[in-house]
Amino acid sequence: MFKNKELGWKEISLLMLVAYVFSFAVRLIWVWQVKDNPNFIWNGQIMINTNDGYFFASAVEYLLNGAHADNPRIHIAIESYPGFVYISYLLAKYTPMSLETVILYLPAIISSLVVVPLILVGKLIKLPWVGFFAALLGSIAWSYYNRTMIGYYDTDMFSVLLQFTVLYFFLLTIYEKKDRNVLWLAFALLAYPFFYPQGLSLIYAMFVLWTLYQILFQKEEQSSYLFIIVASIALWGVPIWLKALLIIVIFLFLEQVKNRLDNKRFFYLALGSIVVFLFFGDVFGLILEKLRGYLDRGVEEHGLHFYQVIQTVREAGKISWETVANRIIGHPVLLAASLIGYILLVIRHKPFILALPLIGVGVFAHWAGLRFTVYAVPVAAFSVIYLFYVLMQYVENKKVAYLGFAILSLLPLVPNIEHIIGYKVPTVLNKSEVQDLEALNKIANAKDYTLSWWDYGYPIWYYSDTSTLIDGSKHHHDNFIISKIMQTPSADMAVNLGRLSVETYIDSNYSKITDTLFKDNQKDQLDPNLFLSQLQSSEYKLPKKTRDIYLYMPYRMLNIFPTVAVFGNLDLSTGKAERRISFYPSYAMSNKNGILVMRNGIVFDTKQGEITLGTEKKAVKHFIITQNTKEGKIILQSQLYHTDGEYNVIYMKSYGQFVVMDNEIFNSMYVQMFLLGKYDKNLFELIVSSPYSRIYKLKR
């Protein structure tokens, strides 16, 4: 059934084209859903839907026109992901596509190429139709689609594609012992770090299994040792030009002398190259570091005790097995079938044990978070289709077998396409938010800094052409600073900490600010509580001002403000929370006879001035109604209930939203300056005001 002899390269190429068009077309569903929404359009194009995309887009824009040249972190994207950035740059510069079009559609253009190695793997084991149907499924499966959809401009478009391509070349060198095949493998290994360096641990794991397989099952093949030597050189931790030169020279040399070397000598040469690989690659250290980074949670144990951001990242949180199954292949039954299929695949085709790290990391997602499910998608897709193929082998009637195989193979597409149709994600920012940042761009200088939460760092770079202290890849100890500024009731502390942090960051050659300010883990480490109390003084002596600083307070931070506050609500000496923060955004569900019931279960008695939190009743101090005007002003209506009340209720009429909060949070900079529009005019200047964001300039 479905033997290789039935299909030549022309037919294989046609299958690739059909699968690619299918993958790309399915991704156009989102475009069709949002194209008529003007809130998602900027510069005549739909905006992207992942924050991290603006990190790379800023780097590409720098290459195109020199924008963001004063941003000290702009070169990190270029240096860390040169392949990704330069492909985007070349397309934007030398094709009719604008930068906005490139960053929107490139994820679909690149990620749909995963159909090629999937079909080639099928061809490798003489089952091209298994590869074809696996390509249809694997290219649009839940998790893979989510992270490679149109607008998801991130390295994920390359990660799975390149990992499975490398797996294909590993398998190719096992199934076809032609010396030239290892050069294809070496090229893929050389290119991989230029697109997705953080995935090297998976490549290392597959390489180790590939090496062991050849030593155990193909040790009589002289080419096995040649392959190991060349591939290990490609993974050495030395400059790429040196690796490329060594690969060419050593490959040509070994080709000339291999007939004069016995397998024993070849084995020792291979062993030597592996030792060098292990020494230069820090393989086990890298893998352990990755595991530790995603399993460690809470606060740090040494030095000052900062809160670890990994605990608040949804993608890195523990997920249910049902979620694991859905995200890998669309349904728990399909995941179970794919695992059975993978076992059968390994039993019948032992080299597929090399795919174990990809399946393993998908299972690991149960503990480490949903971001890991995507790596298992192509293998799971291939395995479940292979299971259907095995089942149909027991059907004697060939026509029935073919039809049954096709139907079974197409059925898994249904839950995944249903997910895609329902996955109506918004763009990162809406048009009005971008207009606010563009207004800042016209006011600010390129060397200026904008202080905000790290979620908004990259969009701030891209649209306002200012720098930030924290962003999507720099959100460690310095989260404490922004969190403290947003939640402190002291305007002096907010201004002093903002100015001191920016100038320290620049003066310390862009080191971690908190480590520099507090002298963390040093013998002369400062008392953080005493230091912070000093910043509350209007007389605090600040370093010389070298640039302007802006404070960006967006409406979209409202719902995550409790999370933002966690990072600054710490006694850094002990790592314990300073107090319990109460901040509950919600919407009214019913309002009868002055009793207002909110969606989150809080009940507000507007006559008595009391709220019910669970089983407890608490007195309300202030009830404030806010309303935004077209001119950017905030009109307030305030009612005092109880002078000794512990809580405050704000009704944001323009948003139809209520917020219940404790007194200390009520006095915080974010609540006072964004929700209520109140600020010290001696310390701040309001420069941008809209219902979506308020941007202040620090005067000190």
Sequence and secondary structure as in RCSB ss.txt:
>XXXX:A:sequence
MFKNKELGWKEISLLMLVAYVFSFAVRLIWVWQVKDNPNFIWNGQIMINTNDGYFFASAVEYLLNGAHADNPRIH
IAIESYPGFVYISYLLAKYTPMSLETVILYLPAIISSLVVVPLILVGKLIKLPWVGFFAALLGSIAWSYYNRTMI
GYYDTDMFSVLLQFTVLYFFLLTIYEKKDRNVLWLAFALLAYPFFYPQGLSLIYAMFVLWTLYQILFQKEEQSSY
LFIIVASIALWGVPIWLKALLIIVIFLFLEQVKNRLDNKRFFYLALGSIVVFLFFGDVFGLILEKLRGYLDRGVE
EHGLHFYQVIQTVREAGKISWETVANRIIGHPVLLAASLIGYILLVIRHKPFILALPLIGVGVFAHWAGLRFTVY
AVPVAAFSVIYLFYVLMQYVENKKVAYLGFAILSLLPLVPNIEHIIGYKVPTVLNKSEVQDLEALNKIANAKDYT
LSWWDYGYPIWYYSDTSTLIDGSKHHHDNFIISKIMQTPSADMAVNLGRLSVETYIDSNYSKITDTLFKDNQKDQ
LDPNLFLSQLQSSEYKLPKKTRDIYLYMPYRMLNIFPTVAVFGNLDLSTGKAERRISFYPSYAMSNKNGILVMRN
GIVFDTKQGEITLGTEKKAVKHFIITQNTKEGKIILQSQLYHTDGEYNVIYMKSYGQFVVMDNEIFNSMYVQMFL
LGKYDKNLFELIVSSPYSRIYKLKR
>XXXX:A:secstr
   GGG  HHHHHHHHHHHHHHHHHHHHHHHHHHTT GGGEETTEE  S TTHHHHHHHHHHHHH TTTT TTHH
HHHHHSHHHHHHHHHHHHHSS  HHHHHHHHHHHHHGGGHHHHHHHHHHTT HHHHHHHHHHHHH HHHHHTTST
T  STHHHHHHHHHHHHHHHHHHHH   HHHHHHHHHHHHHGGGT GGGHHHHHHHHHHHHHHHHHHSTT HHHH
HHHHHHHHHTSSS HHHHHHHHHHHHHHHHHHGGGS HHHHHHHHHHHHHHHHHHHTHHHHHHHHHHHHH  SB 
SSSS  B GGGG GGGS   HHHHHHHHHSSHHHHHHHHHHHHHHHHHSGGGGGGHHHHHHHHHHHHH GGGGGG
GHHHHHHHHHHHHHHHHTT S HHHHHHHHHHHHHTTHHHHHHHHHH     SS HHHHHHHHHHHHHS TT EE
E  GGGHHHHHHHH  B S  SS  STTHHHHHHHHH S HHHHHHHHHHHHHHHHHTTS  HHHHHHTTTSTT 
  HHHHHHHTT TT       S EEEEEEGGGTTTHHHHHHHHSEETTTTEESS   EEEE EEEEETTEEEETT
S EEETTTTEEEETTEEEEEEEEEEEEE TTS EEEEEEE  TT SEEEEEETTTTEEEEEEHHHHTSHHIIIII
S    TTTEEEEEE SSEEEEEE  
